[in-house]
Amino acid sequence: MNRLLRSLLICGLILLCPWALAACAADQPKQALGCGLAASPCLSGKASVSLQTSKGEFQIELDGDAAPLTAGNFVDLVRRGVYNGTVFHRVVKEPVPFVVQGGDPTSAKATVPPSQYGMGNYVDPATGSSRMIPLEIKRQGEAQPRYGEPITATSITRELVLTHQRGAVAMARANDPNSASAQFYVALQALPELDGRYAVFGRVSQGMEVVDRLSQGDKIIKASVLSGGTLVKGQP
């Protein structure tokens, strides 16, 4: 498939199916941006996470150097058991491989119908409010990530530390770039069209063949931190 046709197909998936990468809950009020101001923890260094699914296990290497807030949020939710029992509610493989998306906390509840999967956020029991984290993008040569605004200039997206290669793990969000919460997706092929628009925070390090086997309705049985995972408040 030539590059232009592939790009048109990917863009069509995004335009015709905006829910494919969206956490569809209503946008929430913007919160403080960056590790120094965020209420949620940040990841110092690296971490390895195991996701035991109904099709087998795959592992994710998280990058707390390039995406400390996004990776820290994910580790914190893993340790809280938020992902256990959740459903991969959106799997797009046709007309071209796109993404496997899951992590909606409400999908683990027997009382929630499948038609509502993909509409939930993580609700912090301490506050009773949805936890939202901002878009976090790090450019090579810059000391800190940029927060809160998508980057679309090709000259900059070519220089991002974390990009949408096959196996990249990134956060789903609503229209507001600062509305990511718990839902995430795995790229089934390189998706440069998404670079700078969604926050990549890690990659599948083992078991990509398991990700390829996942179908809509498959579940995360248990998520656990295998190594690393040092969480800090404020800047790592």
Secondary structure, 3 states (H helix, E strand, C coil): CCHHHHHHHHHHHHHHCHHHCCCCCCCCCCCCCCCCCCCCCEEEEEEEEEEEECCEEEEEEEECCCCHHHHHHHHHHHHCCCCCCCECCEEECCCCCCEEEECCHHHHCCCCCHHHCCCCCCEECCCCEECCECCEECECCCCCCEECCCCCCHHHHCCECCCCCCCEEEECCCCCCCCECCCEEEECCCCHHHECCECEEEEEEECHHHHHHCCCCCEEEEEEEEEEEEEECCCC
